[in-house]
Each structure stands twice: as C-alpha cells, then as structure tokens.
C-alpha cells in the first residue's frame, strides 16, 4: 500500500450522486472535470507547499461512463516538475460498490503553476524520481512537454 502522506501522490474518492447525472443518467462529463481540477489542485498544492492554478489539461478521454451510485476513485501523482509548474497525472476508477467491480474510466494530465497570495509564480521543489515507475512517468511527462513546445512553435 502506498503511503497516504506521500507528498507526490493523492487518492480521493467521491460517490457519484444523482445531482451529478447528465441526461443519460450517468455522471456528467463537466462534473467529472470539476472534480479532476480539485484533485489536481490538492495533489499539486500538497507537493508544492503553496497555492496553485491550472494552466492546462491534456488527454482527457472519457473511456467509460460512470454510473450514478458508483464510488469514483481518483489516483493522482506528480509526474514532472519544472521551476514553477508541475504535471499531475490522474487516473479515474469507477467502483460498483455493490458488485465489487472496478472500471478504469479516465486518465488525464493537468499542468499546475505554483503561485504566492498575490498571484506571482513561485519556485517549487525539484522532483527526484527514484522508482522505475517514477522515472517512467517523469520521462513520459518530459516528452509530452517537449511535444507541446514543438507544436506551439509550429503553430506560431
């Protein structure tokens, strides 16, 4: 079991309530996005030790609908850290708590920037990946960052 106080990771769970339903009777995508942003904020703030804001979201793919009544589990981890920003990877799992069945519903990447109370960017602690999984995540995040930089350069 992972250390629940690891500053690089965060696990949150929410029950998909009827108030979160869309017209098809499953969790509304916008509702899921709102929760994802909260999870990214909590994970990045825990790591950075200061407030953060979202500056980008990558690869939000809704793989499976989340039935109302499911337990929605968010597994978040700091994948990469720059000088003032970090990438938070989030995996979403829907658990049918009656039948004890889980489904991977969504994965995405949030880029968060650390700020002080005045809104000025602040430096954050560097990330030192140590496990194979952390190194793999770090390298993948670095490639995504480089790809976005090249894409931005092409489009300008």
Secondary structure, DSSP 8 states (H G I E B T S, - for coil): ---TT-TTEEEEEEE--GGGB-TTSBB-HHHHHHHHHHHHHHHHHHHHSSEEEEEEEEEEEE-S--BTT-EEEEEEEEEEE-SSEEEEEEEEEEEETTTTEEEEEEEEEEEEEEE-TTS-B---------SHHHHHHHHHHHHHHHHHHHHHHHH-
